[in-house]
Amino acid sequence: MTAIVEELDPDRRDVELPTDDAPARRPRRDIRGTGRSRRPSGYAKRTPGDWVVLVVAIVLGFFIAVPFLLILINSFKSPTDYNTSGPLTLPTEFYFDGIVAFWERVDFPEKLWNSVFISGLVAVFAVLISMFNAFALGIGRVKGRLWIVVVILLANMLPQEVLLYPLYFMFKQVGLYDSQWAVIIIFTVIQSAFGTYLLASVYSTFPRELLEAASLDGASRWQILWRVVFPISRPTLSVLLIFFFIWTWNEFLIPLTFLVSNATQTVPVAITVLQGDRLMDVTTTSASALLGLIPTLVFFLIFQRTLTRGITAGAVK
């Protein structure tokens, strides 16, 4: 082997070749700066500003978690235990009568279905209408696009108290008062106004090359919407769907005004049944708040990854 090396390169006679007794050594590769190192340079160093942000985030998280912890603790306390030890101590024994009382008193499964039905339809309808409006404003470039977006934004900024009497009079005339469809129509319009404003800004920056390529291939506007625009904007639409569902679920004033009968009420409206003019059962109210919180929490946990992907979509090119 040494002779072969000398014939190939006489100047490199000092090359050490591996023998059968000694295994060949693999050359070390410098992975610094290649992105393969386990801990890049400066990874463990934190600036004082980073520590301040971390402390502020922990403090804010604590204050956000405190109300939920109080609801959880007081939901399993008896009225006697609450009056004796106060709201900040752990229960001496688990008390489930408050949850059972609320469940049976308001027929919680029926109220749960009403909230799911209204919030689900509002979320789906609002996302579809927002997508159609934004496609016309952001991609179709209709005349007066800027003024239409401004009017939609101003309408979305109106407080709900201003809309109560005109909406009450209108739905009384058409026979939809005390109907779930009245609340569905109202919140679909309200949520789609915000969705249109947001999606119109997104669609206005849509790549024109894709639209032109689809048009040259013979695609109609309907096909461009469903085969090009919709798949690309699906993460953003998923985020809007989740937000619309949660926002509609937590609404109280309009459902309280338009859903009078017990069979059509939602969970937030049903919770107010427990509150009287001079007396309020704190433990039962906490139990009702816990039961009203669990469905939205489960919904958020199920679609958490969808929400994260939708928010971060387009952040990395």
C-alpha positions as CSV (number, residue, x, y, z in Angstrom):
1,M,0.0,0.0,0.0
2,T,2.9,2.4,0.8
3,A,4.4,1.7,-2.6
4,I,1.1,2.5,-4.3
5,V,1.0,5.8,-2.5
6,E,4.6,6.6,-3.5
7,E,3.8,5.9,-7.1
8,L,0.7,8.1,-7.0
9,D,2.2,11.0,-5.1
10,P,6.0,10.8,-4.4
11,D,5.8,13.9,-2.2
12,R,3.4,12.4,0.3
13,R,5.4,9.6,1.8
14,D,4.5,10.5,5.3
15,V,0.9,9.4,5.0
16,E,-0.1,7.0,7.7
17,L,-2.3,4.2,6.5
18,P,-4.4,2.2,8.8
19,T,-3.4,-1.3,9.5
20,D,-5.5,-4.3,10.2
21,D,-4.7,-4.0,14.0
22,A,-5.7,-0.3,14.3
23,P,-9.1,0.8,13.1
24,A,-9.2,3.8,10.8
25,R,-9.8,7.1,12.5
26,R,-12.6,9.2,11.1
27,P,-11.6,12.8,10.7
28,R,-13.3,15.2,13.1
29,R,-15.7,17.7,11.5
30,D,-16.0,21.1,12.9
31,I,-19.8,21.6,13.3
32,R,-19.5,25.0,14.8
33,G,-21.6,27.4,12.8
34,T,-23.2,24.7,10.7
35,G,-26.4,24.5,12.8
36,R,-25.7,21.0,14.0
37,S,-24.2,21.8,17.4
38,R,-26.4,20.9,20.3
39,R,-26.0,24.3,22.0
40,P,-25.1,27.2,19.8
41,S,-22.8,30.0,21.0
42,G,-24.7,32.4,23.3
43,Y,-27.7,30.0,23.7
44,A,-27.6,29.9,27.5
45,K,-26.9,33.6,27.9
46,R,-29.9,35.8,28.8
47,T,-29.9,39.6,28.9
48,P,-31.5,41.5,31.7
49,G,-34.3,42.5,29.3
50,D,-35.1,38.8,28.8
51,W,-35.4,38.2,32.5
52,V,-37.7,41.2,32.9
53,V,-40.0,39.9,30.1
54,L,-40.0,36.4,31.7
55,V,-40.9,37.8,35.1
56,V,-43.7,40.0,33.7
57,A,-45.1,37.0,31.7
58,I,-45.1,34.8,34.9
59,V,-46.9,37.6,36.9
60,L,-49.5,38.1,34.1
61,G,-50.0,34.4,33.9
62,F,-50.6,34.2,37.6
63,F,-53.2,36.9,37.6
64,I,-55.0,35.3,34.6
65,A,-55.0,31.9,36.4
66,V,-56.3,33.2,39.7
67,P,-60.0,33.6,38.7
68,F,-60.0,30.1,37.2
69,L,-58.4,28.6,40.4
70,L,-61.0,30.4,42.6
71,I,-63.8,29.0,40.4
72,L,-62.4,25.5,40.7
73,I,-61.9,25.7,44.4
74,N,-65.3,27.2,45.3
75,S,-67.2,24.9,43.0
76,F,-66.6,22.0,45.4
77,K,-67.3,23.8,48.6
78,S,-70.4,23.7,50.7
79,P,-72.1,27.0,51.6
80,T,-71.2,26.4,55.2
81,D,-67.5,25.7,54.3
82,Y,-67.5,28.9,52.2
83,N,-69.0,31.1,54.9
84,T,-66.6,29.7,57.5
85,S,-63.2,29.6,55.7
86,G,-63.8,32.1,52.8
87,P,-63.1,31.8,49.1
88,L,-59.3,31.4,49.3
89,T,-59.0,28.2,51.2
90,L,-59.2,24.6,49.9
91,P,-62.5,22.8,50.6
92,T,-62.4,20.6,53.7
93,E,-64.5,18.0,51.8
94,F,-65.7,17.7,48.2
95,Y,-69.3,19.1,47.8
96,F,-71.0,18.1,44.6
97,D,-74.5,19.3,45.4
98,G,-73.9,22.7,43.7
99,I,-73.0,21.1,40.4
100,V,-76.0,18.7,40.7
101,A,-78.3,21.6,41.6
102,F,-77.3,23.7,38.6
103,W,-77.4,20.7,36.3
104,E,-81.0,19.8,37.2
105,R,-82.3,23.3,37.7
106,V,-81.5,24.7,34.3
107,D,-81.5,21.5,32.3
108,F,-77.8,21.9,31.5
109,P,-77.6,19.4,28.6
110,E,-80.3,21.4,26.7
111,K,-78.5,24.7,27.4
112,L,-75.2,23.1,26.3
113,W,-76.7,22.0,23.0
114,N,-78.2,25.4,22.4
115,S,-74.8,27.1,22.8
116,V,-73.1,24.5,20.6
117,F,-75.8,24.9,17.9
118,I,-75.7,28.7,17.9
119,S,-71.9,29.1,18.2
120,G,-71.2,26.4,15.6
121,L,-73.6,27.7,12.9
122,V,-72.4,31.3,13.5
123,A,-68.8,30.3,13.2
124,V,-69.3,28.4,9.9
125,F,-71.7,31.0,8.3
126,A,-69.5,33.9,9.4
127,V,-66.3,32.3,7.9
128,L,-68.0,31.6,4.6
129,I,-69.5,35.1,4.3
130,S,-66.2,36.7,5.3
131,M,-64.4,34.6,2.6
132,F,-66.8,35.6,-0.1
133,N,-66.7,39.3,0.8
134,A,-62.9,39.3,1.1
135,F,-62.5,37.6,-2.2
136,A,-64.6,40.3,-3.9
137,L,-62.9,43.1,-2.0
138,G,-59.3,41.8,-1.8
139,I,-59.0,40.0,-5.2
140,G,-61.9,41.1,-7.2
141,R,-61.0,44.8,-6.6
142,V,-64.6,46.1,-6.7
143,K,-65.1,49.8,-7.1
144,G,-65.1,51.8,-3.9
145,R,-63.2,48.9,-2.1
146,L,-61.6,51.2,0.4
147,W,-64.8,52.9,1.5
148,I,-66.6,49.6,1.8
149,V,-63.9,48.3,4.1
150,V,-64.1,51.5,6.2
151,V,-67.9,51.2,6.5
152,I,-67.5,47.5,7.6
153,L,-64.9,48.5,10.2
154,L,-67.1,51.3,11.6
155,A,-70.1,49.0,11.8
156,N,-68.0,46.5,13.7
157,M,-67.1,49.1,16.2
158,L,-70.7,49.9,17.2
159,P,-71.6,48.8,20.7
160,Q,-74.3,46.1,21.0
161,E,-76.5,48.3,23.1
162,V,-77.1,50.5,20.1
163,L,-78.4,47.6,18.1
164,L,-80.8,46.2,20.6
165,Y,-84.0,48.2,19.9
166,P,-83.8,48.2,16.1
167,L,-83.0,44.5,16.0
168,Y,-85.8,43.8,18.6
169,F,-88.3,45.7,16.5
170,M,-87.2,44.0,13.2
171,F,-87.3,40.4,14.5
172,K,-90.6,41.1,16.2
173,Q,-92.0,42.1,12.8
174,V,-90.7,39.0,10.9
175,G,-91.7,36.6,13.7
176,L,-88.2,35.5,14.7
177,Y,-88.2,36.9,18.2
178,D,-87.5,34.2,20.9
179,S,-85.9,32.1,18.2
180,Q,-82.3,30.9,18.0
181,W,-82.2,31.9,14.4
182,A,-82.5,35.5,15.4
183,V,-79.3,35.2,17.4
184,I,-77.6,33.2,14.7
185,I,-78.4,35.9,12.1
186,I,-77.2,38.8,14.3
187,F,-73.9,37.3,15.3
188,T,-73.2,36.0,11.8
189,V,-73.4,39.6,10.5
190,I,-71.4,40.9,13.4
191,Q,-68.6,38.3,13.2
192,S,-68.5,38.4,9.4
193,A,-67.9,42.1,9.5
194,F,-64.6,41.6,11.4
195,G,-63.7,38.6,9.3
196,T,-64.3,40.5,6.1
197,Y,-62.0,43.3,7.3
198,L,-59.3,40.9,8.3
199,L,-59.4,38.6,5.2
200,A,-59.7,41.5,2.8
201,S,-56.3,42.7,4.0
202,V,-54.9,39.2,3.6
203,Y,-56.3,38.6,0.1
204,S,-55.1,42.0,-1.1
205,T,-51.5,40.7,-0.8
206,F,-52.4,37.4,-2.5
207,P,-49.8,36.3,-5.2
208,R,-51.2,37.5,-8.5
209,E,-49.1,34.9,-10.4
210,L,-51.1,32.1,-9.0
211,L,-54.4,33.8,-10.0
212,E,-53.2,34.5,-13.5
213,A,-51.9,31.0,-13.9
214,A,-55.2,29.5,-12.8
215,S,-57.1,31.9,-15.1
216,L,-54.9,30.9,-18.1
217,D,-55.7,27.3,-17.4
218,G,-59.3,28.1,-17.9
219,A,-60.4,28.2,-14.2
220,S,-63.5,30.3,-13.5
221,R,-63.7,32.7,-10.5
222,W,-65.6,30.0,-8.5
223,Q,-62.9,27.5,-9.2
224,I,-60.1,30.0,-8.4
225,L,-61.8,30.6,-5.0
226,W,-62.2,27.0,-4.0
227,R,-59.1,25.4,-5.7
228,V,-56.5,28.2,-5.2
229,V,-57.5,30.8,-2.6
230,F,-59.3,28.5,-0.1
231,P,-56.5,25.9,0.3
232,I,-53.9,28.6,0.8
233,S,-55.9,30.6,3.3
234,R,-57.2,27.6,5.2
235,P,-55.0,28.2,8.3
236,T,-56.4,31.8,8.6
237,L,-59.9,30.6,8.1
238,S,-59.4,28.0,10.8
239,V,-58.3,30.7,13.3
240,L,-61.4,32.8,12.5
241,L,-63.6,29.7,12.9
242,I,-62.2,29.1,16.4
243,F,-62.4,32.7,17.5
244,F,-66.0,33.1,16.2
245,F,-67.1,30.0,18.1
246,I,-65.6,31.1,21.4
247,W,-66.8,34.8,21.0
248,T,-70.3,33.7,20.2
249,W,-70.3,31.2,23.1
250,N,-69.4,33.9,25.6
251,E,-72.0,36.4,24.4
252,F,-74.6,37.4,27.0
253,L,-76.5,40.6,26.2
254,I,-78.1,39.7,22.9
255,P,-79.0,36.1,23.8
256,L,-80.5,37.5,27.1
257,T,-82.7,39.9,25.1
258,F,-83.8,37.7,22.2
259,L,-84.0,34.3,23.9
260,V,-86.8,34.6,26.4
261,S,-88.2,31.0,26.8
262,N,-86.3,28.5,28.8
263,A,-85.9,26.0,25.9
264,T,-83.9,28.4,23.7
265,Q,-81.5,29.9,26.2
266,T,-77.7,29.4,26.2
267,V,-75.3,28.5,29.0
268,P,-74.3,32.1,29.9
269,V,-78.0,33.1,30.1
270,A,-78.8,30.1,32.2
271,I,-76.1,31.0,34.8
272,T,-78.0,34.2,35.6
273,V,-81.0,32.1,36.8
274,L,-79.1,31.4,39.9
275,Q,-78.7,35.1,40.9
276,G,-81.5,36.8,42.8
277,D,-82.1,40.4,43.8
278,R,-81.0,39.9,47.4
279,L,-79.4,36.4,47.6
280,M,-76.8,34.6,45.6
281,D,-75.4,31.1,46.2
282,V,-71.7,31.6,45.6
283,T,-70.8,27.9,45.5
284,T,-73.6,27.0,43.0
285,T,-72.7,30.0,40.9
286,S,-69.1,28.9,40.8
287,A,-70.2,25.4,39.9
288,S,-72.3,26.8,37.0
289,A,-69.3,28.9,35.8
290,L,-67.1,25.8,35.9
291,L,-69.6,23.8,33.8
292,G,-69.9,26.7,31.4
293,L,-66.1,27.0,31.1
294,I,-65.3,23.3,30.5
295,P,-66.8,23.0,27.0
296,T,-64.9,26.0,25.7
297,L,-61.7,24.8,27.3
298,V,-62.1,21.3,25.7
299,F,-62.8,23.0,22.4
300,F,-59.7,25.1,22.7
301,L,-57.5,22.1,23.7
302,I,-58.8,20.1,20.7
303,F,-58.1,22.8,18.2
304,Q,-55.0,24.2,19.9
305,R,-52.6,22.9,17.2
306,T,-54.9,24.2,14.5
307,L,-54.9,27.6,16.1
308,T,-51.1,27.6,16.5
309,R,-50.5,26.6,12.9
310,G,-53.0,29.2,11.7
311,I,-51.3,32.1,13.6
312,T,-47.8,31.2,12.6
313,A,-48.7,30.4,8.9
314,G,-46.7,32.6,6.6
315,A,-44.2,33.6,9.3
316,V,-41.5,31.5,7.8
317,K,-40.9,31.7,4.1
